[in-house]
Amino acid sequence: MTNPDMTNPEMANPAPDPDQGRAEETLGSPVPEGRTADGGSLQRDPDDWVTGDEPMTEAQKSYLDTLAREAGEELPATLTKAEASEHIDRLQKNSPRTGHA
């Protein structure tokens, strides 16, 4: 009788499991976005954004329109992502909508 492991070369030398010994893969973060584990902030200045020079997103445009109307301000509709973010931050500080007023 022959040894079954000797008739099948793959059984004699099985390939190592590439996932063996690795931590389970996860998505997201154990710390809320924009914060470090010690409670510090990770937020970057919009001027440092790689995509900051791109046109503002439709979501930014809609939200900025709402905040600007509530504040009685007019803003150009051609803002960049970074500029829109800065105006949103500024307008949120005085908006009853965000609880900062």
Distance bins in CASP14 RR format, pairs under 12 A and 6 or more apart:
PFRMAT RR
TARGET T0000
AUTHOR 0000-0000-0000
RMODE 2
METHOD distances of the structure
MODEL  1
1 7 0 0 0 0 0 1 0 0 0 0 0
2 8 0 0 0 0 0 1 0 0 0 0 0
3 11 0 0 0 0 1 0 0 0 0 0 0
3 12 0 0 0 0 1 0 0 0 0 0 0
4 10 0 0 0 0 0 1 0 0 0 0 0
4 11 1 0 0 1 0 0 0 0 0 0 0
4 12 0 0 0 0 1 0 0 0 0 0 0
5 11 1 0 1 0 0 0 0 0 0 0 0
5 12 1 0 1 0 0 0 0 0 0 0 0
5 13 0 0 0 0 1 0 0 0 0 0 0
5 14 0 0 0 0 1 0 0 0 0 0 0
6 12 1 0 0 1 0 0 0 0 0 0 0
6 13 0 0 0 0 0 1 0 0 0 0 0
8 14 0 0 0 0 0 1 0 0 0 0 0
9 15 0 0 0 0 0 1 0 0 0 0 0
14 20 0 0 0 0 0 1 0 0 0 0 0
16 22 0 0 0 0 0 1 0 0 0 0 0
19 25 0 0 0 0 1 0 0 0 0 0 0
29 35 0 0 0 0 1 0 0 0 0 0 0
29 36 0 0 0 0 0 1 0 0 0 0 0
29 37 0 0 0 0 1 0 0 0 0 0 0
29 42 0 0 0 0 1 0 0 0 0 0 0
30 36 0 0 0 0 0 1 0 0 0 0 0
30 37 1 0 0 1 0 0 0 0 0 0 0
31 37 1 0 1 0 0 0 0 0 0 0 0
31 38 0 0 0 0 1 0 0 0 0 0 0
31 39 1 0 0 1 0 0 0 0 0 0 0
31 40 0 0 0 0 1 0 0 0 0 0 0
31 41 0 0 0 0 0 1 0 0 0 0 0
31 42 0 0 0 0 1 0 0 0 0 0 0
32 39 0 0 0 0 1 0 0 0 0 0 0
32 40 0 0 0 0 0 1 0 0 0 0 0
32 41 0 0 0 0 0 1 0 0 0 0 0
32 42 0 0 0 0 1 0 0 0 0 0 0
32 43 0 0 0 0 0 1 0 0 0 0 0
33 41 0 0 0 0 0 1 0 0 0 0 0
33 42 1 0 0 1 0 0 0 0 0 0 0
33 43 0 0 0 0 1 0 0 0 0 0 0
34 40 0 0 0 0 1 0 0 0 0 0 0
34 41 1 0 0 1 0 0 0 0 0 0 0
34 42 1 0 1 0 0 0 0 0 0 0 0
34 43 1 0 1 0 0 0 0 0 0 0 0
34 44 0 0 0 0 1 0 0 0 0 0 0
35 41 1 0 0 1 0 0 0 0 0 0 0
35 42 1 0 0 1 0 0 0 0 0 0 0
35 43 0 0 0 0 1 0 0 0 0 0 0
36 42 1 0 1 0 0 0 0 0 0 0 0
36 43 0 0 0 0 0 1 0 0 0 0 0
43 49 0 0 0 0 0 1 0 0 0 0 0
43 85 0 0 0 0 0 1 0 0 0 0 0
43 89 0 0 0 0 1 0 0 0 0 0 0
44 50 0 0 0 0 1 0 0 0 0 0 0
44 51 0 0 0 0 0 1 0 0 0 0 0
44 52 0 0 0 0 0 1 0 0 0 0 0
44 82 0 0 0 0 0 1 0 0 0 0 0
44 85 0 0 0 0 0 1 0 0 0 0 0
45 52 0 0 0 0 0 1 0 0 0 0 0
45 82 0 0 0 0 1 0 0 0 0 0 0
45 85 0 0 0 0 1 0 0 0 0 0 0
45 86 0 0 0 0 1 0 0 0 0 0 0
45 89 0 0 0 0 0 1 0 0 0 0 0
46 52 1 0 0 1 0 0 0 0 0 0 0
46 53 0 0 0 0 0 1 0 0 0 0 0
46 54 0 0 0 0 0 1 0 0 0 0 0
46 56 0 0 0 0 0 1 0 0 0 0 0
46 60 0 0 0 0 0 1 0 0 0 0 0
46 79 0 0 0 0 0 1 0 0 0 0 0
46 80 0 0 0 0 1 0 0 0 0 0 0
46 81 1 0 0 1 0 0 0 0 0 0 0
46 82 1 1 0 0 0 0 0 0 0 0 0
46 83 1 0 0 1 0 0 0 0 0 0 0
46 84 0 0 0 0 1 0 0 0 0 0 0
46 85 1 0 1 0 0 0 0 0 0 0 0
46 86 1 0 1 0 0 0 0 0 0 0 0
46 87 0 0 0 0 0 1 0 0 0 0 0
46 88 0 0 0 0 1 0 0 0 0 0 0
46 89 0 0 0 0 1 0 0 0 0 0 0
46 90 0 0 0 0 0 1 0 0 0 0 0
47 53 0 0 0 0 1 0 0 0 0 0 0
47 80 0 0 0 0 1 0 0 0 0 0 0
47 81 0 0 0 0 0 1 0 0 0 0 0
47 82 1 0 1 0 0 0 0 0 0 0 0
47 83 0 0 0 0 1 0 0 0 0 0 0
47 85 0 0 0 0 1 0 0 0 0 0 0
47 86 0 0 0 0 1 0 0 0 0 0 0
48 81 0 0 0 0 0 1 0 0 0 0 0
48 82 0 0 0 0 1 0 0 0 0 0 0
48 85 0 0 0 0 0 1 0 0 0 0 0
49 56 0 0 0 0 0 1 0 0 0 0 0
49 80 0 0 0 0 1 0 0 0 0 0 0
49 81 1 0 0 1 0 0 0 0 0 0 0
49 82 1 0 1 0 0 0 0 0 0 0 0
49 83 0 0 0 0 0 1 0 0 0 0 0
49 84 0 0 0 0 0 1 0 0 0 0 0
49 85 0 0 0 0 1 0 0 0 0 0 0
49 86 0 0 0 0 0 1 0 0 0 0 0
50 81 0 0 0 0 0 1 0 0 0 0 0
50 82 0 0 0 0 0 1 0 0 0 0 0
51 57 0 0 0 0 1 0 0 0 0 0 0
51 60 0 0 0 0 0 1 0 0 0 0 0
51 80 0 0 0 0 1 0 0 0 0 0 0
51 81 1 0 1 0 0 0 0 0 0 0 0
51 82 0 0 0 0 1 0 0 0 0 0 0
51 84 0 0 0 0 0 1 0 0 0 0 0
51 85 0 0 0 0 0 1 0 0 0 0 0
52 60 0 0 0 0 0 1 0 0 0 0 0
52 79 0 0 0 0 0 1 0 0 0 0 0
52 80 1 0 1 0 0 0 0 0 0 0 0
52 81 1 0 1 0 0 0 0 0 0 0 0
52 82 1 1 0 0 0 0 0 0 0 0 0
52 83 0 0 0 0 1 0 0 0 0 0 0
52 84 0 0 0 0 1 0 0 0 0 0 0
52 85 0 0 0 0 1 0 0 0 0 0 0
52 86 0 0 0 0 0 1 0 0 0 0 0
53 79 0 0 0 0 0 1 0 0 0 0 0
53 80 1 0 1 0 0 0 0 0 0 0 0
53 81 1 0 0 1 0 0 0 0 0 0 0
53 82 1 0 0 1 0 0 0 0 0 0 0
53 83 0 0 0 0 1 0 0 0 0 0 0
53 84 0 0 0 0 0 1 0 0 0 0 0
54 60 0 0 0 0 0 1 0 0 0 0 0
54 78 0 0 0 0 0 1 0 0 0 0 0
54 79 0 0 0 0 0 1 0 0 0 0 0
54 80 1 0 0 1 0 0 0 0 0 0 0
54 81 1 0 1 0 0 0 0 0 0 0 0
54 82 0 0 0 0 1 0 0 0 0 0 0
54 83 0 0 0 0 0 1 0 0 0 0 0
54 84 0 0 0 0 0 1 0 0 0 0 0
54 85 0 0 0 0 0 1 0 0 0 0 0
55 61 0 0 0 0 1 0 0 0 0 0 0
55 76 0 0 0 0 0 1 0 0 0 0 0
55 77 0 0 0 0 1 0 0 0 0 0 0
55 78 1 0 0 1 0 0 0 0 0 0 0
55 79 1 0 0 1 0 0 0 0 0 0 0
55 80 1 0 0 1 0 0 0 0 0 0 0
55 81 1 0 0 1 0 0 0 0 0 0 0
55 82 0 0 0 0 0 1 0 0 0 0 0
55 83 0 0 0 0 1 0 0 0 0 0 0
55 84 0 0 0 0 1 0 0 0 0 0 0
56 62 0 0 0 0 1 0 0 0 0 0 0
56 63 0 0 0 0 1 0 0 0 0 0 0
56 64 1 0 0 1 0 0 0 0 0 0 0
56 65 0 0 0 0 0 1 0 0 0 0 0
56 75 0 0 0 0 0 1 0 0 0 0 0
56 76 0 0 0 0 0 1 0 0 0 0 0
56 77 0 0 0 0 1 0 0 0 0 0 0
56 78 0 0 0 0 1 0 0 0 0 0 0
56 79 1 0 1 0 0 0 0 0 0 0 0
56 80 1 0 0 1 0 0 0 0 0 0 0
56 81 1 0 1 0 0 0 0 0 0 0 0
56 82 0 0 0 0 1 0 0 0 0 0 0
56 83 1 0 0 1 0 0 0 0 0 0 0
56 84 1 1 0 0 0 0 0 0 0 0 0
56 85 0 0 0 0 1 0 0 0 0 0 0
56 86 0 0 0 0 0 1 0 0 0 0 0
56 87 0 0 0 0 1 0 0 0 0 0 0
56 88 0 0 0 0 1 0 0 0 0 0 0
57 63 0 0 0 0 1 0 0 0 0 0 0
57 64 0 0 0 0 0 1 0 0 0 0 0
57 79 0 0 0 0 0 1 0 0 0 0 0
57 80 0 0 0 0 0 1 0 0 0 0 0
57 81 1 0 0 1 0 0 0 0 0 0 0
57 82 0 0 0 0 0 1 0 0 0 0 0
57 84 1 0 0 1 0 0 0 0 0 0 0
57 85 0 0 0 0 1 0 0 0 0 0 0
57 88 0 0 0 0 0 1 0 0 0 0 0
58 64 0 0 0 0 0 1 0 0 0 0 0
58 65 0 0 0 0 0 1 0 0 0 0 0
58 77 0 0 0 0 0 1 0 0 0 0 0
58 81 0 0 0 0 0 1 0 0 0 0 0
58 84 0 0 0 0 0 1 0 0 0 0 0
59 65 0 0 0 0 0 1 0 0 0 0 0
59 66 0 0 0 0 0 1 0 0 0 0 0
59 81 0 0 0 0 0 1 0 0 0 0 0
59 84 0 0 0 0 1 0 0 0 0 0 0
59 85 0 0 0 0 0 1 0 0 0 0 0
59 88 0 0 0 0 0 1 0 0 0 0 0
60 66 0 0 0 0 0 1 0 0 0 0 0
60 67 0 0 0 0 0 1 0 0 0 0 0
60 68 0 0 0 0 0 1 0 0 0 0 0
60 75 0 0 0 0 0 1 0 0 0 0 0
60 77 0 0 0 0 0 1 0 0 0 0 0
60 79 1 0 0 1 0 0 0 0 0 0 0
60 80 0 0 0 0 1 0 0 0 0 0 0
60 81 1 0 0 1 0 0 0 0 0 0 0
60 82 0 0 0 0 0 1 0 0 0 0 0
60 83 0 0 0 0 1 0 0 0 0 0 0
60 84 1 0 1 0 0 0 0 0 0 0 0
60 85 1 0 0 1 0 0 0 0 0 0 0
60 86 0 0 0 0 0 1 0 0 0 0 0
60 87 0 0 0 0 1 0 0 0 0 0 0
60 88 1 0 0 1 0 0 0 0 0 0 0
60 89 0 0 0 0 0 1 0 0 0 0 0
60 91 0 0 0 0 0 1 0 0 0 0 0
61 67 0 0 0 0 0 1 0 0 0 0 0
61 68 0 0 0 0 0 1 0 0 0 0 0
61 75 0 0 0 0 1 0 0 0 0 0 0
61 76 0 0 0 0 0 1 0 0 0 0 0
61 77 1 0 0 1 0 0 0 0 0 0 0
61 78 0 0 0 0 0 1 0 0 0 0 0
61 79 0 0 0 0 1 0 0 0 0 0 0
61 80 0 0 0 0 0 1 0 0 0 0 0
61 81 0 0 0 0 0 1 0 0 0 0 0
61 83 0 0 0 0 0 1 0 0 0 0 0
61 84 1 0 0 1 0 0 0 0 0 0 0
61 85 0 0 0 0 0 1 0 0 0 0 0
61 87 0 0 0 0 0 1 0 0 0 0 0
61 88 0 0 0 0 0 1 0 0 0 0 0
62 68 0 0 0 0 0 1 0 0 0 0 0
62 69 0 0 0 0 0 1 0 0 0 0 0
62 77 0 0 0 0 0 1 0 0 0 0 0
62 84 0 0 0 0 0 1 0 0 0 0 0
62 88 0 0 0 0 0 1 0 0 0 0 0
63 69 0 0 0 0 0 1 0 0 0 0 0
63 70 0 0 0 0 0 1 0 0 0 0 0
63 75 0 0 0 0 0 1 0 0 0 0 0
63 84 0 0 0 0 1 0 0 0 0 0 0
63 85 0 0 0 0 0 1 0 0 0 0 0
63 87 0 0 0 0 1 0 0 0 0 0 0
63 88 1 0 0 1 0 0 0 0 0 0 0
63 89 0 0 0 0 0 1 0 0 0 0 0
63 91 0 0 0 0 1 0 0 0 0 0 0
63 92 0 0 0 0 1 0 0 0 0 0 0
63 95 0 0 0 0 0 1 0 0 0 0 0
63 97 0 0 0 0 1 0 0 0 0 0 0
63 98 0 0 0 0 0 1 0 0 0 0 0
64 70 0 0 0 0 0 1 0 0 0 0 0
64 71 0 0 0 0 0 1 0 0 0 0 0
64 73 0 0 0 0 1 0 0 0 0 0 0
64 74 0 0 0 0 0 1 0 0 0 0 0
64 75 1 0 0 1 0 0 0 0 0 0 0
64 76 0 0 0 0 0 1 0 0 0 0 0
64 77 0 0 0 0 1 0 0 0 0 0 0
64 78 0 0 0 0 0 1 0 0 0 0 0
64 79 1 0 0 1 0 0 0 0 0 0 0
64 80 0 0 0 0 0 1 0 0 0 0 0
64 81 0 0 0 0 0 1 0 0 0 0 0
64 83 0 0 0 0 1 0 0 0 0 0 0
64 84 1 0 1 0 0 0 0 0 0 0 0
64 85 0 0 0 0 1 0 0 0 0 0 0
64 86 0 0 0 0 0 1 0 0 0 0 0
64 87 1 0 1 0 0 0 0 0 0 0 0
64 88 1 0 1 0 0 0 0 0 0 0 0
64 89 0 0 0 0 0 1 0 0 0 0 0
64 90 0 0 0 0 0 1 0 0 0 0 0
64 91 1 0 0 1 0 0 0 0 0 0 0
64 92 0 0 0 0 0 1 0 0 0 0 0
64 95 0 0 0 0 0 1 0 0 0 0 0
65 71 0 0 0 0 0 1 0 0 0 0 0
65 72 0 0 0 0 0 1 0 0 0 0 0
65 73 0 0 0 0 0 1 0 0 0 0 0
65 74 0 0 0 0 0 1 0 0 0 0 0
65 75 0 0 0 0 1 0 0 0 0 0 0
65 76 0 0 0 0 0 1 0 0 0 0 0
65 77 0 0 0 0 1 0 0 0 0 0 0
65 79 0 0 0 0 0 1 0 0 0 0 0
65 84 0 0 0 0 0 1 0 0 0 0 0
65 87 0 0 0 0 0 1 0 0 0 0 0
65 88 0 0 0 0 0 1 0 0 0 0 0
65 91 0 0 0 0 0 1 0 0 0 0 0
66 72 0 0 0 0 0 1 0 0 0 0 0
66 73 0 0 0 0 0 1 0 0 0 0 0
66 75 0 0 0 0 0 1 0 0 0 0 0
66 87 0 0 0 0 0 1 0 0 0 0 0
66 88 0 0 0 0 0 1 0 0 0 0 0
66 91 0 0 0 0 1 0 0 0 0 0 0
66 92 0 0 0 0 0 1 0 0 0 0 0
66 95 0 0 0 0 1 0 0 0 0 0 0
66 97 1 0 0 1 0 0 0 0 0 0 0
66 98 0 0 0 0 0 1 0 0 0 0 0
67 73 0 0 0 0 1 0 0 0 0 0 0
67 74 0 0 0 0 0 1 0 0 0 0 0
67 75 0 0 0 0 1 0 0 0 0 0 0
67 84 0 0 0 0 0 1 0 0 0 0 0
67 85 0 0 0 0 0 1 0 0 0 0 0
67 87 1 0 0 1 0 0 0 0 0 0 0
67 88 1 0 0 1 0 0 0 0 0 0 0
67 89 0 0 0 0 0 1 0 0 0 0 0
67 90 0 0 0 0 1 0 0 0 0 0 0
67 91 1 1 0 0 0 0 0 0 0 0 0
67 92 1 0 0 1 0 0 0 0 0 0 0
67 93 0 0 0 0 0 1 0 0 0 0 0
67 94 0 0 0 0 1 0 0 0 0 0 0
67 95 1 0 1 0 0 0 0 0 0 0 0
67 96 0 0 0 0 0 1 0 0 0 0 0
67 97 1 0 0 1 0 0 0 0 0 0 0
67 98 0 0 0 0 1 0 0 0 0 0 0
67 100 0 0 0 0 0 1 0 0 0 0 0
67 101 0 0 0 0 0 1 0 0 0 0 0
68 74 1 0 0 1 0 0 0 0 0 0 0
68 75 1 0 1 0 0 0 0 0 0 0 0
68 76 0 0 0 0 0 1 0 0 0 0 0
68 77 0 0 0 0 0 1 0 0 0 0 0
68 79 0 0 0 0 0 1 0 0 0 0 0
68 84 0 0 0 0 0 1 0 0 0 0 0
68 87 1 0 0 1 0 0 0 0 0 0 0
68 88 0 0 0 0 1 0 0 0 0 0 0
68 90 0 0 0 0 0 1 0 0 0 0 0
68 91 1 0 0 1 0 0 0 0 0 0 0
68 92 0 0 0 0 0 1 0 0 0 0 0
68 94 0 0 0 0 0 1 0 0 0 0 0
68 95 0 0 0 0 0 1 0 0 0 0 0
68 97 0 0 0 0 0 1 0 0 0 0 0
69 75 0 0 0 0 0 1 0 0 0 0 0
69 91 0 0 0 0 0 1 0 0 0 0 0
69 95 0 0 0 0 0 1 0 0 0 0 0
69 97 0 0 0 0 0 1 0 0 0 0 0
70 91 1 0 0 1 0 0 0 0 0 0 0
70 92 0 0 0 0 0 1 0 0 0 0 0
70 94 0 0 0 0 1 0 0 0 0 0 0
70 95 1 0 0 1 0 0 0 0 0 0 0
70 96 1 0 0 1 0 0 0 0 0 0 0
70 97 1 0 0 1 0 0 0 0 0 0 0
70 98 0 0 0 0 0 1 0 0 0 0 0
70 101 0 0 0 0 1 0 0 0 0 0 0
71 87 0 0 0 0 1 0 0 0 0 0 0
71 88 0 0 0 0 0 1 0 0 0 0 0
71 90 0 0 0 0 1 0 0 0 0 0 0
71 91 1 0 1 0 0 0 0 0 0 0 0
71 92 0 0 0 0 1 0 0 0 0 0 0
71 93 0 0 0 0 0 1 0 0 0 0 0
71 94 1 0 0 1 0 0 0 0 0 0 0
71 95 1 0 0 1 0 0 0 0 0 0 0
71 96 0 0 0 0 0 1 0 0 0 0 0
71 97 0 0 0 0 0 1 0 0 0 0 0
71 98 0 0 0 0 0 1 0 0 0 0 0
71 100 0 0 0 0 0 1 0 0 0 0 0
71 101 0 0 0 0 1 0 0 0 0 0 0
72 91 0 0 0 0 1 0 0 0 0 0 0
72 94 0 0 0 0 0 1 0 0 0 0 0
72 95 0 0 0 0 0 1 0 0 0 0 0
73 87 0 0 0 0 1 0 0 0 0 0 0
73 88 0 0 0 0 0 1 0 0 0 0 0
73 90 0 0 0 0 1 0 0 0 0 0 0
73 91 1 0 0 1 0 0 0 0 0 0 0
73 94 0 0 0 0 0 1 0 0 0 0 0
73 95 0 0 0 0 0 1 0 0 0 0 0
74 87 0 0 0 0 0 1 0 0 0 0 0
75 83 0 0 0 0 1 0 0 0 0 0 0
75 84 0 0 0 0 1 0 0 0 0 0 0
75 86 0 0 0 0 0 1 0 0 0 0 0
75 87 1 0 0 1 0 0 0 0 0 0 0
75 88 0 0 0 0 0 1 0 0 0 0 0
75 90 0 0 0 0 0 1 0 0 0 0 0
75 91 0 0 0 0 1 0 0 0 0 0 0
76 83 0 0 0 0 1 0 0 0 0 0 0
76 84 0 0 0 0 1 0 0 0 0 0 0
76 87 0 0 0 0 1 0 0 0 0 0 0
77 83 0 0 0 0 0 1 0 0 0 0 0
77 84 0 0 0 0 0 1 0 0 0 0 0
77 87 0 0 0 0 0 1 0 0 0 0 0
78 84 0 0 0 0 0 1 0 0 0 0 0
79 85 0 0 0 0 1 0 0 0 0 0 0
79 86 0 0 0 0 1 0 0 0 0 0 0
79 87 1 0 0 1 0 0 0 0 0 0 0
79 88 0 0 0 0 1 0 0 0 0 0 0
80 86 0 0 0 0 1 0 0 0 0 0 0
80 87 0 0 0 0 0 1 0 0 0 0 0
81 87 0 0 0 0 0 1 0 0 0 0 0
81 88 0 0 0 0 0 1 0 0 0 0 0
82 88 0 0 0 0 0 1 0 0 0 0 0
82 89 0 0 0 0 0 1 0 0 0 0 0
83 89 0 0 0 0 0 1 0 0 0 0 0
83 90 0 0 0 0 0 1 0 0 0 0 0
84 90 0 0 0 0 0 1 0 0 0 0 0
84 91 0 0 0 0 0 1 0 0 0 0 0
85 91 0 0 0 0 0 1 0 0 0 0 0
85 92 0 0 0 0 0 1 0 0 0 0 0
86 92 0 0 0 0 0 1 0 0 0 0 0
86 93 0 0 0 0 0 1 0 0 0 0 0
87 93 0 0 0 0 0 1 0 0 0 0 0
87 94 0 0 0 0 0 1 0 0 0 0 0
87 95 0 0 0 0 0 1 0 0 0 0 0
88 94 0 0 0 0 0 1 0 0 0 0 0
88 95 0 0 0 0 1 0 0 0 0 0 0
88 97 0 0 0 0 0 1 0 0 0 0 0
88 98 0 0 0 0 1 0 0 0 0 0 0
88 100 0 0 0 0 0 1 0 0 0 0 0
89 95 0 0 0 0 0 1 0 0 0 0 0
89 98 0 0 0 0 0 1 0 0 0 0 0
89 100 0 0 0 0 0 1 0 0 0 0 0
90 98 0 0 0 0 0 1 0 0 0 0 0
90 100 0 0 0 0 0 1 0 0 0 0 0
91 97 0 0 0 0 1 0 0 0 0 0 0
91 98 0 0 0 0 1 0 0 0 0 0 0
91 100 0 0 0 0 1 0 0 0 0 0 0
91 101 0 0 0 0 0 1 0 0 0 0 0
92 98 1 0 1 0 0 0 0 0 0 0 0
92 99 0 0 0 0 1 0 0 0 0 0 0
92 100 1 0 1 0 0 0 0 0 0 0 0
92 101 0 0 0 0 1 0 0 0 0 0 0
93 99 0 0 0 0 1 0 0 0 0 0 0
93 100 1 0 1 0 0 0 0 0 0 0 0
93 101 0 0 0 0 1 0 0 0 0 0 0
94 100 1 0 0 1 0 0 0 0 0 0 0
94 101 1 0 1 0 0 0 0 0 0 0 0
95 101 1 0 1 0 0 0 0 0 0 0 0
END
